[in-house]
């Protein structure tokens, strides 16, 4: 079994290399302070996704049972949510805190597309989840309201 420290250290080195950074510490990522993981999505023992940031840039990693692969993520905002889409692909949520959420879809071929939430800055998806056995994903978050914001549920599929 691979320990959390080993996973983080290996991912740190893989993501750093993919982003063109050298000299990133490969020890405990918490002490190194460079790789900040924000989410993990374990689909199977040999399919685990993690999101976070490295030196302020978005980072996405995939474990295939043998090792980690860094996956380029569009944009400049680290992922704040992650869920499967029911087709073997991923939904990735990115929030700046000052603009609507960016909800990104990664296809099985690695192509990225963006799904619009809205144009109102208070409209955000904070978490998502797939309805088992379907391609329907639900998101929980907030929406603009007359006096600030209100709880909201978002649906795709």
N, C-alpha and C positions, 0 to 999 in steps of 0.2 A: 504494500500500500504506500502511496506517495503522500508524504506529509504536507500540510499547508505551507510550511516554510519552503519546502522544496518546489512546490508548484509555483509559488510566488517568485522565488528566485529564478527559476527557469523561465517563467513568463517574462519577468523583468528583462532578462538578457535577450530573449527573442524579440520582444516588442521594441526594445532599444535598438537592436540591429536593424529591424525593419524600418524604423523611423530615422535611421542614419546617425544615431547617437552612439558614441563610444565611451568607455570608462564608467558605465553605469554599474553600481554595486550589484553583485550577484548573491549577497547574503540575505538576511531577513529583510523583506521589502518594507516592513514597518519601520525598522531602524534606518534603512537607507533613505527613506523619505522621498524617493523619486517616483516610485510606482504606487499609485493609489487606486485600489480596486473598489468598485462601487456595487457591482452586481455579479451574481453567478447564476447560471441556468444549466442544470444537469439534465440532459435529455436521456442519457444512457451511460453505462460505465465507460464507454468509449466515445462519448460525445458530450463535452462540457464546454460551455461558452462563458467567458468572463469579460466584463467591461470595466473601464476606468480611464485614468489619464496618466500620461508620462510626460513630465516637464511641461504640463499645461496643455498637451495635445491629446485628443481622443485616442484611446487604445482599445482594441478588441482582440481577444485571443481565443483560439479553439484548441481543445485537447482531444486527440483522436484515439487515445488509449496507448499511444506510443510516445507522443511528444506534443509540444505546443507549436502552433502556427500563429503568427501575427497576421491580422486581417486589417487592411486599411479601411478607415471609416471616414466618410465625407464630412466636411464641416470642421468647425473649431471648438465644438462643445462636446464634452464627455457625455456618454450615455448615462441616463439616470433610471432607465427601465429596460427590461428585456423579456420577451416571451416568444414562444414558437407560433407559427401561423397555421399549422395543420397540413402543410404541404412540404414539410422538410426544410422550411426556411425560417427566417427570424423577423420579428418586429423589434426595432430599437428606438427607444424614446430618448430625446435629448432636450434638456431644459436649461435655459440661461437664467431664469428667474425674473427676467424683465421683458420677455417676449413670448408669443405662443409657443407651445411645444413643437419641436420638429419630430415627426414620427417617420422613421426610416424603415424601409422594407428591403431586406437582403434576400435575393432569390438564390436558388440552389446553384446557379451558375456564377454567383458572386456579384451580380448586377444590383446596384442600389437605386431605389426610387423613393420619392418623398410623398407621404400622404398628408394632406392639409388638415389641420385641426380647426383653425379659424384665423382671422386677422386681428382679433382682440387680444391685447397683451395678457389679460388675466386668464385666458383660456389655456389650461394646461392638462396634459395627461401625466399622471405621476406614477402609475403602475399599470401593467396589463397582464392578461391571462387568457389562455385558449380554452374554449369549451371542448372537453375531450370528445374525440370522434367526429369533429366538425372542422370547418375552416373559419369559424366565428371567433373573433377575439374581442374581449371587452377591456376597456380602460377605465380607470378611476382617476378622478382629478378634481379640477375646479373650473368654474365658468364665470364669466362676467355677470354681475347682478347690479341692481340699482344702487345698492350701498356696499360696494366692494366686490366680493366674490361668493359663490355658493358651490356646494358639492355638485359634482357632475359625473355621469357615466357616459362613456363613448363606446360605440359598437362599430365593428368592421366585419363585413362578410355576411 
